[in-house]
Amino acid sequence: MPHLTAQYTSNLRGLDIPAILARINQTVTESGLFSEADIKSRAVPLDAFKVGVSAQPRAFFHLVVAMSALGDSVERQLAQSLADALDDLVFGTPGVETQICVEIIHVRSSTYVKQMARAAAA
């Protein structure tokens, strides 16, 4: 843990998703809060979406960080670091208002299980 899931609207053009995932993982690694091999990120494009009610074109990049609770100040700092890192890589399409959001949700350790898969027999 943590698990990071990015959802982004399909009207954001030119995103380099592998570079964004690499930056997300690097930012979390640099926080010193987690083991590097425990950081897992993925990205999901959204073709069906609506932001507000205005006819103005809008877009968003929303990152959910699922992790054990670490305290509000630590979590707020991590969320801000991720938003800042994304700001360098998520550029709005001209004429499209773009929001970058980071949300931290808590996973209860009592209900989370992780184990390594067994190697296949040769």
C-alpha positions as CSV (number, residue, x, y, z in Angstrom):
1,M,0.0,0.0,0.0
2,P,-0.6,2.7,-1.1
3,H,-2.8,2.2,-4.1
4,L,-3.1,5.2,-6.4
5,T,-5.9,5.4,-9.0
6,A,-6.0,8.3,-11.5
7,Q,-9.2,9.0,-13.4
8,Y,-8.9,11.6,-16.1
9,T,-11.4,12.9,-18.7
10,S,-10.9,12.0,-22.3
11,N,-10.9,15.6,-23.4
12,L,-7.5,16.1,-21.8
13,R,-5.2,15.7,-24.9
14,G,-1.6,14.8,-25.0
15,L,-1.2,13.3,-21.5
16,D,1.9,11.1,-21.2
17,I,0.3,8.6,-18.8
18,P,3.5,6.5,-18.3
19,A,5.4,9.7,-17.3
20,I,2.5,10.8,-15.0
21,L,2.5,7.4,-13.2
22,A,6.3,7.5,-12.9
23,R,6.0,11.0,-11.3
24,I,3.3,9.9,-9.0
25,N,5.3,6.9,-7.8
26,Q,8.5,9.0,-7.5
27,T,6.6,11.7,-5.4
28,V,5.2,9.1,-3.0
29,T,8.7,7.4,-2.8
30,E,10.3,10.7,-1.9
31,S,7.8,11.3,0.9
32,G,9.6,8.5,2.8
33,L,6.3,7.2,4.1
34,F,6.2,3.9,2.1
35,S,8.5,1.2,0.7
36,E,9.1,1.8,-3.0
37,A,7.9,-1.7,-4.0
38,D,4.6,-1.2,-2.2
39,I,3.5,1.8,-4.3
40,K,1.0,0.8,-7.0
41,S,-0.5,3.3,-9.5
42,R,-2.8,3.0,-12.4
43,A,-4.8,5.3,-14.7
44,V,-8.3,5.1,-16.1
45,P,-9.6,7.3,-18.9
46,L,-13.2,8.5,-18.6
47,D,-15.2,8.9,-21.8
48,A,-18.5,9.6,-20.1
49,F,-18.3,12.6,-17.6
50,K,-19.8,16.0,-16.8
51,V,-18.3,18.7,-14.7
52,G,-20.9,21.1,-13.2
53,V,-23.8,22.2,-15.3
54,S,-22.2,24.9,-17.5
55,A,-21.9,24.3,-21.3
56,Q,-18.2,25.5,-21.0
57,P,-15.8,22.7,-21.7
58,R,-14.3,21.3,-18.5
59,A,-12.0,18.5,-17.6
60,F,-10.4,16.9,-14.6
61,F,-7.6,14.7,-13.4
62,H,-8.6,13.0,-10.1
63,L,-6.1,11.0,-8.1
64,V,-7.3,8.7,-5.3
65,V,-4.7,7.5,-2.8
66,A,-5.9,4.5,-0.8
67,M,-3.7,4.0,2.3
68,S,-3.6,3.5,6.0
69,A,-4.3,6.6,8.1
70,L,-1.2,8.6,8.9
71,G,-2.7,11.7,10.4
72,D,-4.2,14.8,8.8
73,S,-1.1,16.9,8.5
74,V,1.0,14.1,7.0
75,E,-1.8,13.2,4.6
76,R,-2.4,16.9,3.6
77,Q,1.3,17.3,2.8
78,L,1.3,14.2,0.7
79,A,-1.8,15.3,-1.2
80,Q,-0.3,18.7,-1.9
81,S,3.0,17.2,-3.0
82,L,1.1,15.0,-5.5
83,A,-1.1,17.9,-6.7
84,D,2.1,20.0,-7.3
85,A,3.8,17.1,-9.1
86,L,0.7,16.6,-11.4
87,D,0.6,20.3,-12.1
88,D,3.8,20.0,-14.2
89,L,2.4,17.2,-16.3
90,V,-1.4,17.7,-16.6
91,F,-1.9,20.5,-19.0
92,G,-5.4,21.7,-19.8
93,T,-6.5,21.6,-23.4
94,P,-6.8,25.2,-24.7
95,G,-10.3,26.5,-24.0
96,V,-11.0,23.7,-21.5
97,E,-11.1,24.5,-17.8
98,T,-9.1,21.7,-16.0
99,Q,-9.1,20.7,-12.4
100,I,-6.5,18.6,-10.7
101,C,-7.8,16.8,-7.5
102,V,-6.1,14.5,-5.0
103,E,-8.1,12.6,-2.5
104,I,-6.8,10.4,0.3
105,I,-9.0,7.6,1.5
106,H,-8.3,5.2,4.4
107,V,-7.9,1.5,4.1
108,R,-8.4,-0.4,7.3
109,S,-5.5,-2.7,8.0
110,S,-7.8,-5.1,9.7
111,T,-9.6,-5.8,6.3
112,Y,-6.6,-5.4,3.9
113,V,-4.6,-8.5,2.8
114,K,-1.5,-8.6,0.7
115,Q,0.5,-11.6,-0.1
116,M,3.0,-12.5,-2.8
117,A,1.8,-14.9,-5.5
118,R,3.4,-18.3,-5.6
119,A,5.8,-18.9,-8.5
120,A,4.5,-21.2,-11.2
121,A,5.8,-24.7,-11.3
122,A,8.5,-25.3,-13.9
